[in-house]
Amino acid sequence: MSAMKMARLCRSLYLSALLATPFIDHAVAADWPYWTFTTVPFQPPKLNITTAGEAPDPGLIFLGPRGDQPNGTAAMIYDQAGNLVYQGPHEVTANVNVQTLFGKPVLTFWSGNMLDTGFGYGKVHILDDTYKEIYTVTLDGNFITPSGTAEESYNDLHESKITERNTMLVTAYNVTQANLTAVGGPEDGWMLDGHFYEIDIFTKQIFFSWSTANYSDQIPITLSRNPIADRGRNQSHPWDPYHINSIELVDDGYLVSFRHLFSVLYLNRDGSIKWRLSGDDGTDFDLGPGCNFSWQHHARAHDVSSSGMTLSLFNNDNANVHHQVSPTTGLVLQVDTSDMTVRNLRTLADESSPIYSVSQGNTQLLGNTTTGHVFMDYGAIGVVREYDSAGNTIMSAQFGPYNSVASYRGFKYDWHATPFWDPAVAVQRSPSGDINIFMSWNGATDYDSWAIYGGPSEALANATMLKTVARTGFETNVTLPAAVNVSYVQAVARQAGSNLRASTVIAL
């Protein structure tokens, strides 16, 4: 073994000695600032945004925050100034994402129950650009859970990727008994069998299924970098040797990330393993400088050809919040399958403000693989950043204290939506008698102002335009003098002087 490979192996063994933290280490987040509104009961976290250098790419920021308090636990969209654009129902979410289904943009996200074993059970919601839920992807089956109870749906949170053939790739985990003596566990131990499925979104039929248990001869549990510790002793605390956390349909097969193997595998269409790229010793590849990775998330293929692909991934490079090993990076690698080599194209990290993310996260290429901007969500650390073509941090947004608030993944997209619901309005009287009117339209992206109409009766509430005001953030406030001679008012969202949608009528 070469000296370089020996050094990589020693470092991998050190990393594997750290206990994996599946989601977040609970610290106190109560002192983080949260928005409050008059028109809606939302309390999303405020974004602490800093910018430098060239302008970030246009787009909105998509997050699924969650932490040690209920505020701000939902699918969320922010603008680049940090204003809330959309908040979904109060629920734990992951993978808040914009994808394409049947040629049209849709908003997708997982919601459900996240377990301390590092996975979850839930559903994937698909919303159109009016926020109507047009499809709900669920997974049935004879799965065994840590608690032994049945679940309504067994979709795991880690992946919900729509493919070009209008199917969805999802992960799932089954608790199964296994002989774990080879890794220091019991003979009658318990482990997680990692599954993934390709499901036809329209018919809900399973197009393809795959399970680690069927390929244990090629990827035995002894390859796992995840220490068994006290896991695997009983059904309620199974050991997770593989941890599938991303899947992508690529040409004639599937690209799958196995976090606990430090590996990305290419599977043939029949499920057999074509090659394995490991971040410590390469396995089937020779790794060039800067190509090592560990505990990774969100492997995605770009510019796929017969001779290889460009691979982006989120290199956590850490496994425990109390043992910071290396700064987390975004990697863009050139994978050459003709000579089985890997070389580094880009490494994204802010050396002046390093982040050590023990779990979750993603690396999103916003343009060209080598010259475009890159957007990164730091998973267990409540931060998103955008990097320019030279690798400089041009935008950083924090939405909670470190190791207290997380977002499994975060993305940036151009998104245009007109909600199927009407704007919300609320009225308050000041001590002087002035009329304070508050207006918001949750999820609406394309309006620039409000008009206030009033009249003597509910039927004539839209009789007279009383005032117009520019839109300000999520909720806009306007004051009418006490002497205004109307009994009912209505707020109307406008774009370029044209009325779009009116609120309900409010009595003064």
C-alpha positions, 0 to 999 in steps of 0.5 A, spaced: 500 500 500 502 506 498 504 512 503 498 516 501 493 510 501 496 508 508 495 516 510 488 516 507 486 509 511 489 512 517 485 518 517 478 514 515 479 509 521 480 516 526 473 518 523 470 512 523 471 512 531 467 518 532 459 517 533 455 519 528 450 524 530 444 523 525 440 530 525 442 535 530 445 536 537 440 540 541 442 547 544 438 553 546 435 556 540 430 561 543 434 567 543 434 567 535 430 572 532 423 569 529 419 573 525 412 575 527 406 577 523 399 580 524 395 576 518 398 569 519 400 565 525 407 564 522 414 564 526 419 563 521 426 564 523 430 570 521 435 570 516 442 573 518 445 575 511 451 577 509 454 579 502 461 580 499 463 581 492 459 580 485 452 579 486 449 572 487 445 569 482 437 571 482 432 566 485 429 564 491 431 560 497 428 553 499 429 551 506 426 546 511 428 548 518 427 544 524 430 545 531 429 544 538 423 549 538 416 549 534 417 555 531 419 555 524 418 548 522 415 547 515 417 548 508 419 555 507 421 559 501 425 566 502 427 571 498 435 574 497 433 579 502 431 574 507 424 576 507 419 570 508 415 568 501 412 562 503 411 557 509 407 551 508 403 547 514 407 546 521 410 539 520 417 537 520 420 537 512 426 535 508 428 536 501 424 542 500 425 543 492 423 545 485 423 540 480 420 538 473 414 534 472 410 532 466 414 538 463 412 543 468 415 546 475 413 543 481 414 544 489 416 538 492 418 536 499 418 530 504 414 531 511 413 526 516 417 523 523 424 523 523 427 518 528 433 518 532 436 512 528 437 517 522 432 516 518 424 517 518 417 515 515 413 520 511 410 522 505 412 526 499 408 532 497 408 535 490 405 542 489 403 545 483 405 553 482 398 555 485 400 550 491 395 545 490 397 538 492 397 534 485 400 528 487 402 525 494 407 519 493 407 514 499 410 507 500 407 501 502 410 494 504 412 489 509 417 494 513 419 492 520 420 499 524 424 500 530 418 500 535 414 495 531 408 499 529 406 500 522 406 506 519 402 510 514 407 511 509 414 508 509 418 513 505 424 516 508 426 523 508 433 522 504 431 522 497 425 524 493 428 525 486 423 526 480 426 523 474 426 525 466 421 519 466 416 522 471 418 517 476 420 519 483 426 515 487 425 515 494 429 511 500 426 507 505 429 503 511 427 496 514 429 493 520 432 486 520 436 481 524 443 479 522 449 476 524 453 482 526 459 479 530 464 481 524 463 488 526 463 487 534 456 486 534 451 480 537 450 474 533 443 475 533 443 483 532 439 488 528 441 492 523 438 497 517 437 494 510 437 500 506 432 500 500 430 505 494 425 505 489 423 508 483 415 509 483 411 512 477 408 518 480 401 518 476 400 510 477 403 509 484 406 503 481 413 501 483 418 501 477 424 498 480 426 496 487 433 495 490 436 493 497 443 492 500 441 485 503 441 483 496 448 485 495 451 483 501 456 479 498 459 485 494 458 490 499 459 486 506 457 490 512 465 490 514 466 495 509 462 500 513 465 506 517 460 507 522 462 504 528 457 499 531 458 502 539 452 500 542 447 499 536 444 493 533 443 490 540 435 490 539 430 492 534 429 499 537 436 501 536 438 498 530 445 499 527 446 502 520 452 500 516 450 503 509 445 509 510 443 511 503 442 518 502 441 520 495 439 516 488 439 519 481 437 516 475 443 516 470 443 513 463 443 506 464 443 505 471 443 509 478 448 513 482 447 512 489 451 515 495 452 510 501 454 515 507 457 510 511 461 507 506 464 513 504 462 511 497 458 513 491 456 507 487 454 506 480 448 501 479 446 497 472 439 497 470 438 490 473 441 493 480 448 490 479 454 494 481 458 497 476 463 501 480 464 504 486 468 510 488 470 511 495 472 517 498 478 514 502 482 509 497 478 510 491 476 502 490 475 502 483 478 509 481 485 512 482 484 518 486 487 525 485 489 530 490 483 533 493 478 528 491 477 524 498 471 525 501 467 522 507 460 522 511 458 525 504 451 527 502 447 529 495 451 526 490 449 528 483 452 527 476 453 532 471 455 532 463 454 524 463 458 521 457 460 514 455 467 516 458 465 519 465 461 524 468 462 530 473 460 529 480 458 534 485 457 532 492 457 535 499 463 532 503 461 533 510 468 530 512 465 530 520 461 525 524 460 528 531 459 535 533 464 534 539 470 532 534 471 537 529 475 533 524 476 537 517 472 543 514 466 541 510 466 542 503 463 542 496 466 538 491 466 537 484 470 531 481 471 529 474 470 522 474 473 518 468 471 511 467 475 510 461 482 510 465 478 510 472 481 516 475 478 522 479 481 529 479 478 535 483 475 540 479 473 545 485 473 545 492 468 550 495 469 552 502 470 559 506 477 558 509 476 565 513 469 562 516 469 554 516 463 550 518 464 543 520 457 539 519 456 532 522 450 530 517 445 532 512 447 538 507 447 539 499 451 542 494 447 545 488 451 547 482 447 553 479 450 553 472 456 551 469 460 545 473 466 549 473 465 556 472 458 557 475 456 559 482 455 554 487 449 554 493 450 550 499 446 548 505 450 546 511 445 541 513 446 540 521 448 547 521 443 552 520 447 556 514 446 556 506 452 559 502 453 561 495 460 561 492 462 564 485 466 561 480 473 563 483 470 559 490 469 566 494 463 566 498 458 572 496 452 570 500 452 567 507 445 566 510 444 563 517 437 561 520 439 559 527 445 557 532 450 552 530 448 545 532 441 547 534 437 548 527 438 544 521 435 544 514 436 537 511 437 540 504 437 547 501 436 550 494 436 556 490 431 556 484 427 561 480 420 560 482 414 563 480 407 562 483 400 565 484 397 561 490 390 558 489 388 562 496 386 569 497 391 574 500 390 575 508 388 582 511 387 584 518 385 591 521 387 594 528 385 601 531 390 605 534 389 609 540 388 615 536 383 612 532 387 611 526 386 604 522 392 600 521 391 595 515 396 589 515 396 585 508 400 578 506 399 573 500 403 567 502 407 564 497 405 569 491 412 571 488 409 576 482 406 582 485 409 589 487 404 593 491 397 593 494 391 597 493 386 599 499 379 599 497 373 602 502 366 603 502 359 604 506 357 597 506 360 590 505 357 589 498 360 596 496 367 595 500 371 595 493 367 602 491 373 607 492 380 606 492 383 609 498 390 608 498 396 604 494 402 602 497 409 598 495 409 591 497 414 591 503 417 584 505 412 578 507 407 583 510 405 590 508 402 595 513 398 601 511 395 607 515 388 610 514 386 616 518 381 616 523 377 620 519 376 616 513 369 615 511 368 608 510 365 602 514 368 596 510 375 595 507 379 590 502 386 589 500 388 588 493 394 585 491 397 588 484 402 588 479 405 593 475 398 597 476 393 591 475 389 588 480 391 581 481 387 578 487 383 581 493 382 579 500 376 578 504 372 584 506 374 587 513 369 591 517 372 597 521 
